[in-house]
Amino acid sequence: VQLQASGGGLVQTGDSLRLSCAASARTFSRYHMGWFRQPPGMEREFVAAITSSGRSTYYADSVRSRITISRDNAKNTVYLQMNSLKPEDTANYYCAAELARDNYLSAYARAYRYWGQGTLVTVSS
């Protein structure tokens, strides 16, 4: 599975941004998808995940009220809608995929086998 993340850029505090991640797999609907981010000089951290069907989602507590993950299986794409952006949201954002074996969504990077290249989001104050 090849993943291509896009939609990052330079925005101001309070702005909104939608990231997209396009997958090459014809069996995209069989994969749980996740978004992670890595702030400058820090460890990669979990942001959100969505089940293969799109029925269930899981968010990091720090972003739960401001971020929405969704997917369109017909377009092989997963999205991350980010609202009320803050400077601390500045990071490289990565999408990731794992083959769905159950309905459990993981917040651990090691659970995801396939990764996109990242898209940089910079939020100015």
N, C-alpha and C positions, 0 to 999 in steps of 0.2 A: 504494500500500500504506500503510495506516495502522497504526501500532504503538502499543500501550498497555502501558507498563511498570507493574508494581505489586509490592508485597511489601516495600518498604523500611520502615525504622523505626529506633527507638532500641534498641540492644542493648548487652550488656556484653561485655567481652573474653572470648573463649573460646566465646561463643554461636554458634549456627548460624542461618542465614536462607536462605530460598529466594525468589528473585525470579522473577517470571513476566512474559512479554511476549506479549500476544495480538495477532495480526495479522488484518487485515480481509480480506486477499486470499484468494479461493477457490483460488488457485494457490500457496498458501503452500509447498507441497512443492517448488516450483521455485526457492526462494530459499535461499541461504546466509544464516545468521544470525550476528550477532556481538554481544558485550557489550563496552562501553567504560565507563570511569568517569572522573570529573573531580573530584579532591580540591579542597577550598577553595583558591582562589588559584593553582591549578596547571593545567597543560595536560591535555587529555583524553588518556587512555591506553588502550591495548588490554588487554582482560582474557581473552576467550576467543571462539572461533568454532566453528561446526559446519556441516558440509555439508548440502545440501538433503535428502539421504537420511538424515542422522543417523549415517552410518557412520564419518565421520572428524571428529576434533576437533583443536583447536589452542589452546594456552594460553600466556599470558605466563609467563615463568620465575618471576616473583615470586609467582604464585598457584597454580602447577601442582599442588602437593601438597594444596591446601586447597579447591579449587573444581572443580565439575563442571558442564559445560554439557550439556544434553539437549534433546530436542524431541519433541513429540507432533503429528505432522502431521494426525492425525484431529481434533485440537482446535485446530489453527492456533496453537500456543503453543510458545514456547521458554522454557527454565528455566535459572536459574543457582543452583546449590546452593553455598552458602558455609559452610564450617566453620572452627572455631577462629579466629573473627574477631578482628582486632587494631585498635587505634585508627587505624593507618595505612590501614585499609580504608575509613575514612570518606570518602564521596564521593557525588556524584550518579551513578547508574548508568543508562546508556542502552543500549537495544537498537537494533540496526540490521539492515538487510536489503539484500542485493544479489542480483540475478538470477544464477542459477548458469549459467555458460557452460563451466566445466570443474570439476575437483575441487580447484582451488587456493583456499585460504583466506587472506585478507589480514588483516594486523594494522594496516593503514593506514585511518584513518577516511575518507579520500577515496575509497576503493574502494566504500563503502556509500552507496547513493543514498537510502535511506529510513531515517528516524530516529524513535524514540519520544521522549516528552517528558521522560523521566528519572524515577527514583525515588530518594529520598534515603536513604542508609544512614549511620547515625551509631553509632559504636562507642565506648562510654565505657570509660575505664580503671579 
